[in-house]
Amino acid sequence: MKTSHRFYTIALGAMVPIFLTGGPAAAITFVSERSSLQGTDSLDWSSLGRVFTGAPDPSVFLGNSFSATTESGLGLTVDISPAVSPGILPPFVFQTLQGGIETNFADGDFVLFTGLLPAPPPAPGNPGPITLTFDQPVMAVGSQFAVDDIFDFTGFISAFDNDGNLLDAFTSPGSSSLALDNSAAFLGVVSDRANIASIAFSSSVPGSAIGINTLSLVPGTTTSVPVSVPEPGATAMVALAAVLMIRPRHGLN
């Protein structure tokens, strides 16, 4: 076989599978700063209309599954795994404030909290995870994250597609304090397409409650131009034509 023919065969074999598979898989990346996510939508947990103030009012507690809506109108479902230990309070939203419930979120932030057993620190709590499932897949989503009464921990964020397949998972070191200084770790994921159907937040601490503040998102858009994927027969012809164009004119015996 001439070298030119060998080159043609190898190149065609390498190029055709790329066209037939419809291009590369989606790229999921981790972001540790809210500004890097470049969110165009958000969800402040105070929008649920039920905020725990410390008063004995059972109506402020949330179920382990409930619905919420972002500022732009995107619906989502929140699922928090039920607590295993007895006496753990149900999930609730609280506002972190100087002289009130102090955290290392920003002063005034509303925090979705998985629930704890009122006790001296470190108090037993519901470790979650907190899973958010969107009515329509999004391109990016994230929140700041903290663990109750634990100074140092590892936070986890996992992203899934519409079929429940894991797109990717990331870890990040985090810390908790009473400083109200907005130092809570940010855990976010960004995709190059709107394929993030759900995310889950959790931590490395098995018996402590977790909390997230305002959710930042980049929803998918119905006005984007879809990428056309040629039929298999057409892709093969495109690949063949491309290889013929780059085949050397003069081969070696």
C-alpha positions as CSV (number, residue, x, y, z in Angstrom):
1,M,0.0,0.0,0.0
2,K,1.2,3.5,-0.9
3,T,1.9,5.9,2.0
4,S,-0.8,8.2,0.6
5,H,-3.4,5.5,0.7
6,R,-2.3,4.5,4.3
7,F,-2.6,8.2,5.3
8,Y,-6.1,8.4,3.8
9,T,-7.3,5.2,5.6
10,I,-6.0,6.3,9.0
11,A,-7.4,9.8,8.7
12,L,-10.8,8.6,7.5
13,G,-11.0,6.1,10.4
14,A,-10.1,8.8,12.9
15,M,-12.5,11.4,11.6
16,V,-15.7,9.5,10.9
17,P,-16.4,8.5,14.6
18,I,-16.1,12.1,15.6
19,F,-18.8,13.2,13.2
20,L,-21.0,10.2,13.9
21,T,-21.1,10.8,17.7
22,G,-22.4,14.3,17.2
23,G,-19.4,16.2,18.7
24,P,-17.7,16.3,22.1
25,A,-19.5,15.7,25.4
26,A,-20.6,18.7,27.4
27,A,-17.9,20.3,29.5
28,I,-18.8,20.8,33.2
29,T,-16.5,23.1,35.3
30,F,-16.4,24.0,38.9
31,V,-16.5,27.7,40.1
32,S,-15.7,28.9,43.6
33,E,-16.8,32.5,43.2
34,R,-20.3,33.7,42.7
35,S,-19.1,36.4,40.2
36,S,-17.5,33.6,38.1
37,L,-20.8,31.9,37.6
38,Q,-22.2,35.1,35.9
39,G,-25.7,34.3,37.1
40,T,-28.7,35.9,35.3
41,D,-31.3,34.5,37.7
42,S,-31.5,33.9,41.5
43,L,-33.5,32.4,44.3
44,D,-33.6,34.0,47.7
45,W,-35.0,31.5,50.2
46,S,-37.1,34.3,51.9
47,S,-39.3,34.0,48.9
48,L,-40.8,30.8,50.5
49,G,-42.5,33.1,53.0
50,R,-41.6,31.0,56.0
51,V,-38.7,32.2,58.1
52,F,-37.7,30.8,61.4
53,T,-37.2,33.4,64.1
54,G,-36.7,31.2,67.1
55,A,-40.3,31.5,68.2
56,P,-42.2,28.2,68.8
57,D,-44.1,28.4,65.5
58,P,-44.4,25.0,63.8
59,S,-45.8,26.6,60.6
60,V,-42.4,28.0,59.7
61,F,-40.9,24.6,59.2
62,L,-40.6,23.1,55.7
63,G,-41.2,19.6,54.5
64,N,-38.4,17.4,53.2
65,S,-39.7,18.1,49.7
66,F,-41.1,21.4,48.5
67,S,-41.3,23.7,45.5
68,A,-39.7,27.1,44.9
69,T,-39.6,29.6,42.0
70,T,-36.6,31.7,40.9
71,E,-36.9,35.5,40.2
72,S,-37.3,34.7,36.5
73,G,-40.1,32.2,37.1
74,L,-38.1,28.9,36.8
75,G,-39.7,26.3,39.0
76,L,-37.7,23.8,41.0
77,T,-38.2,21.1,43.6
78,V,-36.1,20.9,46.8
79,D,-35.5,17.5,48.3
80,I,-33.8,17.2,51.7
81,S,-33.1,13.7,52.9
82,P,-35.1,13.0,56.2
83,A,-33.0,13.1,59.4
84,V,-32.1,9.7,60.8
85,S,-31.5,10.7,64.4
86,P,-34.6,11.4,66.6
87,G,-35.4,15.0,67.7
88,I,-33.9,16.7,64.7
89,L,-36.0,19.7,63.7
90,P,-37.4,19.8,60.1
91,P,-35.7,21.9,57.5
92,F,-36.3,25.7,57.8
93,V,-35.1,29.1,56.5
94,F,-33.5,31.6,58.9
95,Q,-31.9,35.0,58.5
96,T,-28.4,35.3,59.8
97,L,-28.0,38.5,61.8
98,Q,-25.8,40.1,64.3
99,G,-27.1,39.2,67.7
100,G,-29.3,36.5,66.2
101,I,-28.3,33.3,64.4
102,E,-24.7,34.1,63.4
103,T,-22.8,32.4,60.6
104,N,-20.1,33.2,58.1
105,F,-22.6,34.1,55.4
106,A,-23.2,37.8,54.9
107,D,-25.1,39.7,57.5
108,G,-28.8,39.6,56.5
109,D,-28.6,36.5,54.2
110,F,-31.5,34.1,54.3
111,V,-30.2,30.5,54.6
112,L,-32.0,27.2,53.7
113,F,-31.0,24.9,56.6
114,T,-31.5,21.1,56.9
115,G,-32.4,21.1,60.6
116,L,-30.7,20.3,63.9
117,L,-31.3,19.1,67.4
118,P,-31.1,22.2,69.7
119,A,-28.1,21.3,71.9
120,P,-24.7,22.7,72.8
121,P,-22.2,22.7,69.9
122,P,-21.5,20.6,67.9
123,A,-25.3,20.0,67.8
124,P,-26.5,16.8,66.0
125,G,-28.1,17.8,62.7
126,N,-29.4,16.5,59.4
127,P,-26.5,16.2,56.9
128,G,-28.7,16.2,53.9
129,P,-28.0,16.2,51.0
130,I,-29.9,19.1,49.6
131,T,-31.0,18.2,46.1
132,L,-32.5,20.8,43.7
133,T,-34.3,19.5,40.6
134,F,-35.2,22.1,37.9
135,D,-38.3,22.2,35.8
136,Q,-36.0,23.0,32.9
137,P,-32.3,22.2,32.8
138,V,-29.9,25.1,33.5
139,M,-26.4,26.0,32.2
140,A,-25.0,27.1,35.6
141,V,-26.0,27.0,39.3
142,G,-24.3,27.5,42.6
143,S,-24.6,28.8,46.2
144,Q,-22.5,29.5,49.2
145,F,-22.4,26.6,51.6
146,A,-21.7,26.0,55.3
147,V,-21.8,23.2,57.9
148,D,-23.3,23.9,61.4
149,D,-20.8,24.1,64.3
150,I,-17.9,22.7,62.2
151,F,-14.9,24.9,61.6
152,D,-13.3,23.0,58.7
153,F,-15.0,20.6,56.3
154,T,-15.1,19.5,52.7
155,G,-18.2,20.5,50.6
156,F,-19.5,18.5,47.7
157,I,-21.6,19.5,44.7
158,S,-22.8,17.0,42.1
159,A,-24.6,17.7,38.8
160,F,-27.0,15.4,37.0
161,D,-28.7,15.3,33.7
162,N,-32.4,14.7,32.9
163,D,-31.9,10.9,33.1
164,G,-30.2,11.1,36.5
165,N,-26.8,10.4,35.1
166,L,-23.9,12.1,37.0
167,L,-22.4,14.8,34.8
168,D,-19.6,15.6,37.3
169,A,-18.9,16.1,41.0
170,F,-16.6,18.5,42.7
171,T,-15.2,19.0,46.2
172,S,-14.0,22.2,47.9
173,P,-12.6,23.0,51.4
174,G,-14.9,25.1,53.5
175,S,-15.1,26.6,57.0
176,S,-17.8,27.9,59.3
177,S,-17.7,30.7,61.9
178,L,-19.8,33.4,63.5
179,A,-18.1,36.2,61.7
180,L,-20.9,37.3,59.4
181,D,-18.2,38.1,56.9
182,N,-19.5,36.4,53.7
183,S,-16.6,33.9,53.8
184,A,-18.8,30.8,53.3
185,A,-17.4,28.7,50.5
186,F,-19.2,29.0,47.1
187,L,-19.9,25.8,45.3
188,G,-21.0,26.2,41.7
189,V,-21.1,24.3,38.4
190,V,-21.1,25.7,34.8
191,S,-21.8,23.7,31.6
192,D,-21.4,24.7,28.0
193,R,-25.0,23.8,27.4
194,A,-28.3,23.7,29.3
195,N,-28.1,20.1,30.5
196,I,-27.9,20.4,34.3
197,A,-31.2,19.0,35.5
198,S,-30.4,18.7,39.2
199,I,-27.7,19.3,41.7
200,A,-26.9,18.0,45.2
201,F,-25.1,19.7,48.0
202,S,-23.5,17.7,50.8
203,S,-20.5,17.7,53.1
204,S,-17.8,15.4,54.6
205,V,-19.4,15.6,58.1
206,P,-21.9,12.8,58.5
207,G,-23.9,14.2,61.5
208,S,-24.1,17.9,61.1
209,A,-26.6,20.2,59.4
210,I,-25.8,22.0,56.3
211,G,-27.1,25.3,54.8
212,I,-27.0,27.2,51.6
213,N,-27.8,30.9,50.9
214,T,-29.1,32.6,47.7
215,L,-29.0,30.4,44.7
216,S,-27.4,31.9,41.5
217,L,-28.4,30.4,38.1
218,V,-28.0,30.7,34.4
219,P,-31.2,29.2,33.0
220,G,-31.4,27.5,29.6
221,T,-32.9,29.7,26.8
222,T,-35.6,28.7,24.3
223,T,-34.3,31.3,21.9
224,S,-30.9,29.8,21.3
225,V,-30.2,28.4,17.9
226,P,-30.0,24.6,18.0
227,V,-26.8,22.9,16.7
228,S,-27.6,20.8,13.7
229,V,-26.2,17.3,13.7
230,P,-26.0,15.8,10.2
231,E,-27.4,12.4,9.5
232,P,-24.8,9.5,9.6
233,G,-24.7,9.2,5.9
234,A,-24.0,12.8,5.4
235,T,-21.3,12.9,8.1
236,A,-19.5,10.1,6.4
237,M,-19.5,12.0,3.1
238,V,-18.3,15.1,4.9
239,A,-15.5,13.2,6.5
240,L,-14.6,11.5,3.2
241,A,-14.5,14.8,1.4
242,A,-12.3,16.4,4.0
243,V,-9.8,13.6,3.9
244,L,-9.7,13.7,0.1
245,M,-8.9,17.4,0.2
246,I,-5.9,16.9,2.6
247,R,-4.5,13.7,1.0
248,P,-1.0,14.2,-0.3
249,R,-0.7,14.5,-4.1
250,H,2.5,12.4,-4.4
251,G,2.8,9.3,-2.3
252,L,5.9,7.2,-1.6
253,N,6.0,3.5,-2.6
